[in-house]
Amino acid sequence: MVSTAIFAALAVAASAHPVLESRQGQTLEDYIARQFNISLEGALQNIGGANNNIVEAAGEGFVVASPSTTNPDYFFTWTRDSALTELMVTDELIFGTESVGNNSLQVIVEQYTGAQAQLQTVTNPSGALWPAGQGLGEPKFYSNGTRYNGAWGRPQNDGPALRAATFMEISEAIFQRNPNAPVIVSNVYWPLIYNDLLYVAQYWNTTSYDLWEEVNGNSVFTTVAQHRALVEGAIWAERLNKTCEPCVQQAPQIACFLANNFWNETGGYLLANINANQVERSQINADPILGAMHAFDINASCDAGALQPCNSRILATHKVWVDSFRDLYPINHNATAPAAVLTGRYPEDSYYGGNPWYITTLAAAEVLYDAAAQFSKQGAITIDETSLAFWQDIYPNATADFTYGEDADVQNLVSAMTDYADRFVSLVQQYTPANGTLNEQINKTSGEPLSAIALTWSYAAFVTAIDRRNSQFPPSWGANSTLANNIPDTCKFSSYNATTQYTPALAAGAPNVTKDCESEVIFQLLWVTGPGENTYIVGNTSFLGNTLDDTDKVIEVMRTQNYTTPEPKWFTPAWVPAGVPIEYKYVLLNSTDNSYTFENVTRYAYPAACGNNTVVSTLDTGSFPGRSYDGPQ
């Protein structure tokens, strides 16, 4: 564990906001004051630790998504949710927020560090740390840090980028208060950070599942997180007298990709995903809003390379996204702007019937608090045709192609934006139960809390929104730096070959991993599954379970990104001992009765020899007892 002498406390600063009466008769200010502590404590209670009996089955330092174990079962730890939660916790540590209950923010951050050091080395269905880092893209683990073997949307490339950003903010907290910070950060944190930066640089231009774990493609949220991670990584490398070649090499290409691919000129909003397979949606989504919040830098200009909250395209997207729910959810009563409404992830959402989320409604507020703070600091607001409709909703006299630079004008516009943000928080207040528990969703008709109880991300979203409302901002990550704003004229879909550079962060508590010479084999299976079926692969290597017939060792589920109706192709990439023949076969798992059907043939693959970079690919058709592959159905 990191030394408990690393951190020291700072005082909390807050700023006043107008008092709004809630529909329950309690002022918004009184609600916020009470709910802030409930939310912070609620998030901390969902983190495993010695003194935590709420999620006592969770391992120390692992963030549990929710205590809910049935309908739905969220008692897992996700890399993305964990990083965002711990980023919030580190914010509070830097702001000097006193710990609540029996939880110490310092200890929680340290335990998270040790837990993630271990998790980086866990071999899982996405792969391993060595030699190609693919295991870092695994989204979900059991709450004790062991691998989850079920079918899932994998990989998810936002996790390593978000975790790197969290560790860099923890590093900033250490630098602010410990004279030994350079040594601590270099030895403990940089190896953790560098593994995740290598992954970002190597895999940013590959498709992966989005933050809602539904769409395989290129996500704007993921891309924003990746850009921030590499820019911030390059800055931290320099602070530590190191270099980050993958950061400097790939950050401009990600910036180019981000700037040139997600804007929907016809619709006037940022797309959530591009290059998405078999997805028929408008791509109106909370993703760009959440991305802008993660990219937020109080020192950034509105046209900085990363999407900032005050950017005209974010404001335009905010309007289109919020408006899409005005007449969709009965609970919103077709309210028109400048009234706020409860928002969901995207209008086509059908999960639990499609409802508002606490996370997204709070995000609608937080991104406006962010933008208002940026405009206030800059002392000017430029309204263009892109953002005009947003501004006219809350300030009817707004004019396009004009820069408001007078103090009174800027203050009026900022006040209108802040008041609008407050209305979203007031709606959350209206649908917060008396005990302050924030679930995942709000029933779109009745307003009753719905889905997973006490969602950690909902609690964290409340805390960060109120911090921004109170003018408490995280440290600058370099959004105005030269590297962040280096956007090449021509985009290159390049990547950094980081294979064999990944290494366990031993000083942070990671176990060592064997670094044998390995080669990559991509197993591919043509098969049309029946209802409730998933395909697995087993074989005589550790990655494939070291079995050809033991149901207890069926662990490697195959992926569906390449599955289409014309070509139902499942695949599994695997790094295996170089030059050693592999015996393998495919397995069907029927989730309705948990029965396994093994192929009635044994197959063979021949990995390349050590030093030979050839990637071996198989292409097999299934051969299961009583069934055969007859082509697409």
C-alpha positions as CSV (number, residue, x, y, z in Angstrom):
1,M,0.0,0.0,0.0
2,V,1.1,3.6,-0.6
3,S,2.3,5.4,2.5
4,T,-0.5,6.9,4.5
5,A,1.7,10.0,5.0
6,I,1.3,11.1,1.4
7,F,-1.7,13.4,1.8
8,A,-2.7,16.4,3.9
9,A,-6.0,18.2,4.1
10,L,-7.2,21.4,2.4
11,A,-10.1,23.6,3.2
12,V,-13.4,23.4,1.2
13,A,-14.4,26.5,-0.8
14,A,-17.9,27.2,-2.0
15,S,-19.8,29.9,-3.8
16,A,-23.4,31.0,-3.4
17,H,-26.1,30.4,-5.9
18,P,-29.7,31.6,-6.0
19,V,-32.1,29.8,-3.8
20,L,-34.8,27.8,-5.6
21,E,-37.8,26.4,-4.0
22,S,-38.3,22.7,-4.7
23,R,-41.7,21.1,-5.4
24,Q,-41.3,19.4,-2.1
25,G,-41.1,22.7,-0.2
26,Q,-37.3,22.3,0.6
27,T,-34.9,24.8,-0.9
28,L,-32.5,23.6,-3.5
29,E,-29.7,24.7,-1.3
30,D,-30.9,22.7,1.7
31,Y,-31.4,19.7,-0.5
32,I,-27.9,20.0,-2.0
33,A,-26.2,20.4,1.4
34,R,-27.9,17.2,2.7
35,Q,-27.7,15.1,-0.5
36,F,-24.0,15.9,-1.1
37,N,-23.0,14.1,2.1
38,I,-25.4,11.3,1.4
39,S,-24.0,10.9,-2.1
40,L,-20.4,11.0,-1.1
41,E,-20.9,8.5,1.7
42,G,-23.0,6.3,-0.6
43,A,-20.2,6.1,-3.2
44,L,-17.6,5.3,-0.5
45,Q,-19.8,2.6,1.0
46,N,-19.8,0.8,-2.4
47,I,-16.0,0.4,-2.2
48,G,-14.6,-2.7,-0.6
49,G,-12.6,-2.2,2.5
50,A,-11.9,-3.6,6.0
51,N,-14.5,-1.3,7.7
52,N,-17.2,-1.6,5.0
53,N,-20.1,-4.0,5.7
54,I,-22.3,-2.7,2.8
55,V,-20.2,-4.5,0.2
56,E,-18.3,-6.8,2.5
57,A,-17.9,-9.4,-0.2
58,A,-15.9,-7.0,-2.3
59,G,-12.1,-7.0,-2.3
60,E,-10.2,-4.1,-0.7
61,G,-10.1,-1.1,-3.0
62,F,-12.6,-2.5,-5.6
63,V,-15.4,-0.2,-6.5
64,V,-18.7,-2.1,-6.8
65,A,-21.2,-0.7,-9.3
66,S,-24.2,-1.3,-7.0
67,P,-25.1,-3.5,-4.0
68,S,-27.8,-4.9,-6.2
69,T,-27.3,-8.7,-6.8
70,T,-30.5,-9.5,-8.7
71,N,-32.6,-7.8,-11.3
72,P,-30.1,-6.5,-12.1
73,D,-26.9,-8.0,-10.8
74,Y,-24.4,-5.1,-10.6
75,F,-22.3,-6.6,-7.9
76,F,-19.2,-6.4,-10.1
77,T,-16.4,-3.9,-10.6
78,W,-16.1,-2.1,-13.9
79,T,-12.8,-0.4,-14.9
80,R,-14.7,2.6,-16.2
81,D,-17.1,3.2,-13.3
82,S,-14.3,2.6,-10.8
83,A,-12.0,5.1,-12.5
84,L,-14.7,7.8,-12.6
85,T,-15.7,7.2,-9.0
86,E,-12.1,7.3,-7.8
87,L,-11.5,10.5,-9.9
88,M,-14.3,12.0,-7.9
89,V,-12.8,10.8,-4.6
90,T,-9.5,12.3,-5.6
91,D,-11.2,15.6,-6.4
92,E,-12.6,15.6,-2.8
93,L,-9.1,14.8,-1.5
94,I,-7.7,17.8,-3.3
95,F,-10.5,20.1,-2.4
96,G,-10.0,19.1,1.3
97,T,-13.5,17.6,1.8
98,E,-13.6,16.0,5.2
99,S,-14.2,12.3,5.0
100,V,-17.7,11.2,6.0
101,G,-18.6,8.3,8.3
102,N,-15.7,6.0,8.9
103,N,-14.2,6.4,5.5
104,S,-10.8,8.0,4.9
105,L,-10.5,9.4,1.3
106,Q,-6.7,9.0,1.5
107,V,-6.9,5.3,2.4
108,I,-9.6,4.7,-0.2
109,V,-7.4,6.1,-2.9
110,E,-4.4,4.1,-1.7
111,Q,-6.5,0.9,-1.6
112,Y,-7.8,1.5,-5.2
113,T,-4.2,1.9,-6.3
114,G,-3.3,-1.5,-5.0
115,A,-6.4,-3.1,-6.3
116,Q,-5.9,-1.8,-9.9
117,A,-2.2,-2.8,-9.8
118,Q,-3.4,-6.4,-9.3
119,L,-6.2,-6.1,-11.8
120,Q,-3.9,-5.0,-14.6
121,T,-2.2,-8.4,-14.4
122,V,-5.3,-10.6,-14.3
123,T,-5.6,-12.7,-17.4
124,N,-9.2,-12.5,-18.7
125,P,-11.3,-13.1,-21.8
126,S,-9.9,-10.0,-23.4
127,G,-6.3,-11.3,-23.0
128,A,-3.4,-10.7,-20.6
129,L,-1.0,-8.0,-19.7
130,W,1.9,-9.7,-21.3
131,P,2.9,-9.4,-24.1
132,A,0.3,-7.2,-25.8
133,G,-1.7,-5.6,-23.0
134,Q,-5.1,-6.9,-24.4
135,G,-6.3,-7.8,-20.9
136,L,-6.4,-4.1,-20.0
137,G,-9.4,-3.7,-22.2
138,E,-11.5,-6.1,-20.2
139,P,-14.4,-4.0,-18.8
140,K,-15.8,-6.1,-15.9
141,F,-14.5,-8.3,-13.1
142,Y,-16.0,-10.0,-10.1
143,S,-15.9,-7.6,-7.1
144,N,-13.0,-9.5,-5.6
145,G,-10.9,-8.8,-8.7
146,T,-11.1,-12.2,-10.3
147,R,-11.9,-12.7,-14.0
148,Y,-15.5,-12.7,-15.2
149,N,-16.0,-15.5,-17.9
150,G,-19.5,-14.7,-19.1
151,A,-20.4,-13.3,-22.5
152,W,-20.0,-9.5,-22.5
153,G,-19.3,-6.6,-24.8
154,R,-15.5,-6.7,-24.9
155,P,-13.1,-5.0,-25.2
156,Q,-14.0,-1.6,-23.9
157,N,-11.2,0.9,-24.6
158,D,-12.4,3.7,-22.4
159,G,-11.3,2.0,-19.2
160,P,-7.5,2.2,-19.5
161,A,-7.7,5.9,-20.6
162,L,-10.0,6.8,-17.6
163,R,-7.9,4.9,-15.2
164,A,-4.7,6.6,-16.4
165,A,-6.4,10.0,-15.9
166,T,-7.4,9.0,-12.4
167,F,-3.9,7.9,-11.5
168,M,-2.5,11.1,-12.9
169,E,-4.8,13.2,-10.7
170,I,-3.8,11.1,-7.7
171,S,-0.2,11.9,-8.6
172,E,-1.1,15.6,-8.6
173,A,-2.6,15.3,-5.1
174,I,0.7,13.8,-4.0
175,F,2.7,16.5,-5.7
176,Q,0.7,19.2,-3.9
177,R,1.6,18.0,-0.5
178,N,4.6,15.6,-0.3
179,P,8.2,16.6,-0.8
180,N,9.0,13.0,-1.9
181,A,6.3,13.1,-4.6
182,P,8.7,12.7,-7.6
183,V,10.0,9.4,-6.1
184,I,6.6,8.1,-5.1
185,V,4.9,8.9,-8.4
186,S,7.8,7.6,-10.5
187,N,8.1,4.3,-8.6
188,V,4.5,3.6,-7.7
189,Y,2.2,5.4,-10.1
190,W,4.1,5.8,-13.4
191,P,4.3,2.1,-14.1
192,L,0.5,1.8,-13.7
193,I,-0.1,4.9,-15.8
194,Y,2.3,3.8,-18.5
195,N,0.7,0.4,-19.0
196,D,-2.7,2.1,-19.6
197,L,-1.1,4.8,-21.9
198,L,0.5,2.0,-23.9
199,Y,-2.8,0.3,-24.4
200,V,-4.5,3.6,-25.5
201,A,-1.7,4.3,-28.0
202,Q,-1.8,0.7,-29.4
203,Y,-5.6,0.2,-29.6
204,W,-7.2,3.6,-30.0
205,N,-7.9,3.1,-33.7
206,T,-9.7,-0.2,-33.2
207,T,-13.4,-0.5,-32.5
208,S,-14.6,-1.4,-29.1
209,Y,-17.9,-1.3,-27.1
210,D,-19.1,2.0,-25.9
211,L,-19.6,3.1,-22.3
212,W,-23.2,1.7,-22.3
213,E,-21.8,-1.7,-23.4
214,E,-24.1,-2.0,-26.4
215,V,-22.6,-0.5,-29.5
216,N,-19.3,-1.7,-31.1
217,G,-17.7,1.0,-33.0
218,N,-15.7,4.2,-32.3
219,S,-17.2,6.1,-29.4
220,V,-16.9,9.9,-29.0
221,F,-16.7,9.4,-25.2
222,T,-13.9,6.9,-25.5
223,T,-12.0,9.0,-28.1
224,V,-12.1,12.1,-25.9
225,A,-10.9,10.0,-22.9
226,Q,-8.1,8.6,-25.0
227,H,-6.9,12.0,-26.2
228,R,-6.9,13.4,-22.7
229,A,-4.9,10.4,-21.4
230,L,-2.1,10.7,-23.9
231,V,-1.8,14.5,-23.7
232,E,-1.8,14.4,-19.9
233,G,0.6,11.4,-20.0
234,A,3.1,13.3,-22.1
235,I,3.0,16.2,-19.6
236,W,3.5,13.9,-16.6
237,A,6.4,12.2,-18.3
238,E,8.1,15.5,-18.7
239,R,7.4,16.4,-15.0
240,L,9.0,13.1,-14.0
241,N,12.0,13.5,-16.4
242,K,10.8,10.7,-18.5
243,T,9.5,10.4,-22.0
244,C,6.3,9.0,-23.4
245,E,6.9,8.4,-27.1
246,P,3.4,6.7,-27.6
247,C,1.8,9.8,-26.1
248,V,3.5,12.3,-28.3
249,Q,3.2,10.1,-31.4
250,Q,-0.5,9.2,-31.2
251,A,-2.2,12.1,-29.4
252,P,-2.3,14.3,-32.6
253,Q,-3.8,11.5,-34.6
254,I,-6.6,11.0,-32.0
255,A,-7.2,14.7,-32.0
256,C,-7.5,14.6,-35.8
257,F,-9.9,11.7,-35.7
258,L,-12.0,13.5,-33.0
259,A,-12.1,16.7,-34.9
260,N,-13.1,15.3,-38.3
261,N,-15.5,12.4,-37.7
262,F,-18.2,12.9,-35.1
263,W,-20.1,16.1,-36.1
264,N,-23.4,15.6,-37.8
265,E,-23.7,18.7,-39.9
266,T,-27.3,18.0,-41.0
267,G,-28.6,17.3,-37.5
268,G,-26.5,19.8,-35.7
269,Y,-25.2,17.5,-33.0
270,L,-22.2,15.3,-32.2
271,L,-22.7,11.6,-32.9
272,A,-22.2,9.1,-30.1
273,N,-20.6,6.4,-32.2
274,I,-19.3,6.0,-35.8
275,N,-18.3,2.9,-37.6
276,A,-20.9,1.1,-35.6
277,N,-21.9,-2.4,-36.6
278,Q,-25.6,-3.2,-37.1
279,V,-26.9,-0.2,-35.1
280,E,-29.8,1.8,-36.4
281,R,-30.0,4.8,-34.2
282,S,-30.0,8.6,-34.5
283,Q,-26.8,8.5,-32.3
284,I,-28.3,11.3,-30.2
285,N,-26.8,10.4,-26.9
286,A,-25.4,11.5,-23.6
287,D,-21.9,10.3,-24.7
288,P,-20.6,13.7,-26.0
289,I,-21.9,15.5,-22.9
290,L,-20.1,13.0,-20.6
291,G,-17.0,13.2,-22.8
292,A,-16.9,17.0,-22.5
293,M,-17.3,16.8,-18.8
294,H,-14.2,14.4,-18.7
295,A,-12.3,16.8,-21.0
296,F,-13.2,19.8,-18.9
297,D,-10.3,22.0,-18.1
298,I,-11.0,25.4,-16.4
299,N,-8.0,26.9,-18.2
300,A,-9.0,25.7,-21.7
301,S,-10.4,27.8,-24.5
302,C,-13.7,26.8,-26.0
303,D,-12.0,25.7,-29.2
304,A,-9.3,23.6,-27.6
305,G,-8.4,20.3,-29.3
306,A,-10.5,18.3,-26.9
307,L,-14.2,18.9,-26.7
308,Q,-14.7,21.5,-24.0
309,P,-18.1,22.1,-22.3
310,C,-18.2,25.7,-23.7
311,N,-17.6,24.5,-27.2
312,S,-20.5,25.5,-29.6
313,R,-20.9,21.9,-30.7
314,I,-21.3,20.7,-27.2
315,L,-24.0,23.3,-26.5
316,A,-25.8,22.4,-29.7
317,T,-25.6,18.7,-28.8
318,H,-26.9,19.5,-25.3
319,K,-30.0,21.1,-26.8
320,V,-30.7,18.3,-29.4
321,W,-30.2,15.6,-26.7
322,V,-32.3,17.3,-24.0
323,D,-35.1,18.1,-26.5
324,S,-35.3,14.5,-27.6
325,F,-36.7,13.6,-24.2
326,R,-39.2,16.4,-23.8
327,D,-42.2,14.5,-25.4
328,L,-40.7,11.1,-25.0
329,Y,-41.1,10.5,-21.3
330,P,-44.6,11.2,-19.9
331,I,-43.1,12.5,-16.7
332,N,-41.7,15.5,-18.7
333,H,-45.1,16.7,-19.7
334,N,-43.8,18.0,-23.1
335,A,-42.1,20.8,-21.2
336,T,-40.4,23.4,-23.5
337,A,-37.2,25.2,-22.9
338,P,-36.1,26.9,-20.7
339,A,-37.7,24.3,-18.5
340,A,-35.4,21.4,-17.7
341,V,-36.5,17.8,-18.2
342,L,-35.4,14.4,-17.0
343,T,-33.0,12.9,-19.5
344,G,-31.9,9.4,-20.5
345,R,-29.0,7.9,-22.3
346,Y,-30.5,8.1,-25.8
347,P,-34.1,8.3,-27.1
348,E,-34.1,4.8,-28.6
349,D,-33.1,3.2,-25.2
350,S,-35.2,0.1,-24.3
351,Y,-33.2,-1.1,-21.2
352,Y,-35.8,-1.5,-18.4
353,G,-38.3,0.0,-20.9
354,G,-36.2,3.2,-21.5
355,N,-36.2,5.7,-18.7
356,P,-34.5,8.8,-17.3
357,W,-31.2,8.3,-15.5
358,Y,-29.9,10.2,-12.5
359,I,-26.4,10.2,-14.2
360,T,-27.6,11.8,-17.4
361,T,-29.9,14.4,-15.8
362,L,-27.0,15.4,-13.5
363,A,-24.7,15.5,-16.5
364,A,-27.1,17.9,-18.3
365,A,-26.5,20.2,-15.3
366,E,-22.8,19.6,-14.8
367,V,-21.7,20.4,-18.3
368,L,-23.5,23.7,-18.1
369,Y,-21.8,24.6,-14.8
370,D,-18.5,23.8,-16.5
371,A,-19.3,25.9,-19.5
372,A,-20.5,28.8,-17.3
373,A,-17.2,28.7,-15.4
374,Q,-15.2,28.7,-18.6
375,F,-17.1,31.7,-20.0
376,S,-16.8,33.6,-16.7
377,K,-13.0,33.0,-16.6
378,Q,-12.6,34.1,-20.3
379,G,-14.8,37.1,-19.8
380,A,-16.3,36.7,-23.3
381,I,-18.9,34.6,-25.0
382,T,-19.0,34.1,-28.7
383,I,-22.4,32.9,-30.1
384,D,-22.4,31.4,-33.6
385,E,-25.0,29.7,-35.8
386,T,-24.1,26.3,-34.2
387,S,-24.9,27.4,-30.7
388,L,-27.5,30.0,-31.3
389,A,-30.6,27.7,-30.8
390,F,-29.2,26.6,-27.4
391,W,-28.7,30.2,-26.3
392,Q,-32.0,31.5,-27.5
393,D,-33.8,28.9,-25.4
394,I,-32.4,30.4,-22.2
395,Y,-31.7,34.0,-23.4
396,P,-34.1,35.0,-26.2
397,N,-32.1,38.1,-27.1
398,A,-29.0,36.1,-28.0
399,T,-27.6,37.0,-31.4
400,A,-25.5,34.8,-33.7
401,D,-22.0,35.9,-35.0
402,F,-21.5,38.1,-32.1
403,T,-19.1,38.2,-29.1
404,Y,-20.4,39.4,-25.8
405,G,-17.5,41.0,-24.0
406,E,-19.1,43.5,-21.6
407,D,-19.2,42.3,-18.0
408,A,-22.9,42.8,-17.7
409,D,-23.7,40.9,-20.9
410,V,-21.4,38.0,-20.0
411,Q,-22.9,37.8,-16.5
412,N,-26.4,37.8,-17.8
413,L,-25.6,34.9,-20.2
414,V,-23.7,33.0,-17.5
415,S,-26.5,33.5,-15.0
416,A,-29.1,32.2,-17.5
417,M,-26.9,29.1,-18.1
418,T,-26.4,28.5,-14.4
419,D,-30.1,28.9,-13.7
420,Y,-30.9,26.4,-16.4
421,A,-28.4,23.9,-14.9
422,D,-30.0,24.4,-11.5
423,R,-33.3,23.4,-12.9
424,F,-31.9,19.9,-13.8
425,V,-30.6,19.5,-10.3
426,S,-34.0,20.6,-9.0
427,L,-35.6,17.8,-11.0
428,V,-33.2,15.3,-9.5
429,Q,-34.3,16.7,-6.1
430,Q,-37.9,16.1,-6.9
431,Y,-37.3,12.4,-7.7
432,T,-34.8,11.7,-4.9
433,P,-36.3,9.4,-2.2
434,A,-36.5,10.8,1.4
435,N,-33.4,8.7,2.4
436,G,-31.3,10.1,-0.5
437,T,-30.7,6.8,-2.2
438,L,-29.9,7.3,-5.9
439,N,-30.7,4.3,-8.1
440,E,-29.8,4.0,-11.8
441,Q,-33.1,5.1,-13.3
442,I,-36.3,7.0,-12.7
443,N,-39.5,5.5,-14.0
444,K,-40.6,7.6,-17.0
445,T,-44.2,7.6,-15.9
446,S,-44.4,7.3,-12.1
447,G,-41.1,8.9,-11.1
448,E,-40.3,5.9,-8.9
449,P,-36.6,4.8,-8.5
450,L,-35.9,2.0,-10.9
451,S,-33.2,-0.6,-11.7
452,A,-30.0,-1.0,-9.7
453,I,-30.2,0.4,-6.2
454,A,-27.7,2.8,-4.7
455,L,-25.7,3.1,-8.0
456,T,-22.2,4.3,-7.3
457,W,-22.0,6.3,-10.6
458,S,-25.2,8.1,-9.7
459,Y,-23.8,9.1,-6.3
460,A,-20.5,10.2,-7.9
461,A,-22.4,12.2,-10.6
462,F,-24.2,14.2,-7.9
463,V,-21.0,15.0,-6.1
464,T,-19.1,16.2,-9.2
465,A,-22.1,18.3,-10.4
466,I,-22.3,20.1,-7.1
467,D,-18.6,20.6,-6.9
468,R,-18.7,22.4,-10.3
469,R,-21.7,24.4,-9.1
470,N,-19.6,25.5,-6.1
471,S,-16.7,26.5,-8.4
472,Q,-14.5,23.6,-7.3
473,F,-12.6,22.4,-10.3
474,P,-10.1,19.6,-10.8
475,P,-6.5,20.4,-11.7
476,S,-5.8,21.3,-15.3
477,W,-4.7,18.4,-17.4
478,G,-3.2,20.4,-20.3
479,A,-6.1,21.0,-22.7
480,N,-4.5,24.2,-23.8
481,S,-1.1,22.7,-24.3
482,T,0.7,22.5,-27.7
483,L,0.3,18.8,-27.9
484,A,-3.4,18.9,-27.1
485,N,-4.0,21.3,-30.0
486,N,-1.7,19.7,-32.5
487,I,-4.2,18.5,-35.1
488,P,-2.6,17.3,-38.3
489,D,-4.1,18.4,-41.7
490,T,-4.3,14.8,-42.7
491,C,-5.5,12.1,-40.3
492,K,-3.5,8.8,-40.1
493,F,-5.2,5.8,-38.5
494,S,-1.9,4.7,-37.0
495,S,-1.1,3.0,-33.8
496,Y,1.9,2.5,-31.5
497,N,3.2,-1.1,-31.3
498,A,3.5,-1.5,-27.6
499,T,3.8,-5.3,-27.6
500,T,6.4,-6.6,-25.1
501,Q,6.5,-3.2,-23.3
502,Y,3.8,-3.9,-20.7
503,T,5.1,-4.7,-17.3
504,P,3.5,-5.3,-13.9
505,A,3.6,-2.3,-11.5
506,L,5.3,-4.2,-8.7
507,A,5.8,-1.2,-6.4
508,A,2.1,-0.6,-6.4
509,G,1.4,-4.1,-5.4
510,A,1.1,-6.0,-8.7
511,P,2.2,-9.6,-8.8
512,N,4.9,-10.5,-11.3
513,V,3.9,-12.1,-14.5
514,T,5.7,-14.7,-16.6
515,K,7.2,-13.1,-19.8
516,D,7.6,-16.1,-22.1
517,C,8.1,-15.7,-25.8
518,E,4.6,-15.7,-27.3
519,S,2.9,-15.5,-30.7
520,E,-0.6,-14.4,-31.6
521,V,-3.3,-16.7,-33.0
522,I,-6.7,-15.5,-34.0
523,F,-9.3,-18.3,-33.7
524,Q,-12.4,-17.8,-35.9
525,L,-15.6,-19.9,-36.0
526,L,-18.5,-19.8,-38.5
527,W,-21.6,-20.7,-36.6
528,V,-25.2,-19.6,-36.2
529,T,-26.1,-19.9,-32.5
530,G,-29.6,-20.8,-31.2
531,P,-31.6,-18.9,-28.6
532,G,-29.6,-18.4,-25.4
533,E,-26.4,-19.8,-26.9
534,N,-22.9,-18.5,-26.8
535,T,-19.7,-19.9,-28.2
536,Y,-16.6,-20.6,-26.2
537,I,-13.2,-22.1,-27.1
538,V,-11.1,-24.5,-25.0
539,G,-7.6,-25.8,-25.6
540,N,-4.4,-27.1,-24.1
541,T,-3.0,-23.7,-23.1
542,S,-3.5,-21.7,-19.9
543,F,-5.3,-18.9,-21.8
544,L,-7.8,-21.5,-23.2
545,G,-8.4,-23.3,-19.8
546,N,-5.9,-26.2,-20.2
547,T,-8.8,-28.5,-21.2
548,L,-10.6,-30.1,-24.1
549,D,-13.5,-31.6,-22.1
550,D,-13.8,-30.1,-18.6
551,T,-16.9,-27.9,-18.2
552,D,-15.5,-26.3,-15.1
553,K,-12.6,-24.9,-17.2
554,V,-14.7,-23.4,-20.0
555,I,-13.6,-19.8,-19.6
556,E,-12.8,-18.2,-23.0
557,V,-15.9,-16.8,-24.5
558,M,-15.7,-15.8,-28.2
559,R,-16.4,-12.2,-29.4
560,T,-19.1,-11.0,-31.8
561,Q,-17.7,-7.8,-33.3
562,N,-17.2,-9.6,-36.6
563,Y,-20.5,-11.4,-36.6
564,T,-22.8,-10.4,-39.5
565,T,-25.8,-12.2,-41.0
566,P,-23.9,-12.9,-44.3
567,E,-20.9,-14.2,-42.3
568,P,-21.7,-15.3,-38.7
569,K,-18.1,-15.2,-37.6
570,W,-17.1,-15.5,-33.9
571,F,-13.5,-14.8,-33.0
572,T,-10.9,-14.9,-30.1
573,P,-7.5,-13.4,-30.3
574,A,-5.0,-15.2,-28.1
575,W,-1.3,-14.9,-27.3
576,V,0.1,-18.3,-26.8
577,P,3.6,-19.9,-26.3
578,A,5.5,-19.4,-29.5
579,G,6.1,-22.4,-31.8
580,V,4.1,-24.8,-29.6
581,P,1.2,-26.6,-31.4
582,I,-2.2,-26.0,-29.9
583,E,-5.1,-28.5,-29.5
584,Y,-8.4,-26.8,-29.3
585,K,-12.2,-27.2,-29.9
586,Y,-15.3,-25.0,-29.7
587,V,-18.0,-25.2,-27.1
588,L,-21.6,-24.1,-27.0
589,L,-23.1,-22.9,-23.7
590,N,-26.9,-22.8,-23.4
591,S,-27.6,-20.1,-20.8
592,T,-31.2,-21.3,-20.2
593,D,-30.0,-24.6,-18.6
594,N,-26.2,-24.0,-18.3
595,S,-25.5,-27.0,-20.5
596,Y,-22.4,-27.4,-22.5
597,T,-21.9,-29.0,-25.9
598,F,-18.4,-29.7,-27.0
599,E,-17.3,-30.3,-30.6
600,N,-16.8,-33.9,-31.6
601,V,-13.5,-33.1,-33.2
602,T,-10.1,-31.9,-32.0
603,R,-8.5,-29.1,-34.0
604,Y,-4.9,-27.9,-34.3
605,A,-3.2,-24.6,-34.7
606,Y,0.5,-23.8,-35.2
607,P,1.7,-20.5,-33.7
608,A,4.6,-18.8,-35.3
609,A,8.1,-19.5,-33.8
610,C,9.7,-17.1,-31.4
611,G,10.9,-14.0,-33.2
612,N,8.5,-14.5,-36.1
613,N,5.9,-11.8,-36.0
614,T,3.4,-13.7,-38.2
615,V,-0.2,-13.7,-36.8
616,V,-1.8,-17.1,-37.4
617,S,-5.5,-17.2,-38.2
618,T,-7.9,-20.1,-38.3
619,L,-11.3,-20.2,-39.9
620,D,-13.4,-23.1,-38.8
621,T,-17.0,-24.2,-39.2
622,G,-18.6,-25.8,-36.2
623,S,-18.9,-29.5,-35.8
624,F,-21.2,-30.3,-32.9
625,P,-23.1,-33.6,-32.2
626,G,-26.3,-33.7,-34.1
627,R,-25.8,-30.2,-35.6
628,S,-24.0,-28.8,-38.6
629,Y,-23.3,-25.4,-40.1
630,D,-25.6,-24.8,-43.1
631,G,-24.6,-21.2,-43.7
632,P,-26.4,-18.0,-42.8
633,Q,-30.0,-18.5,-41.6
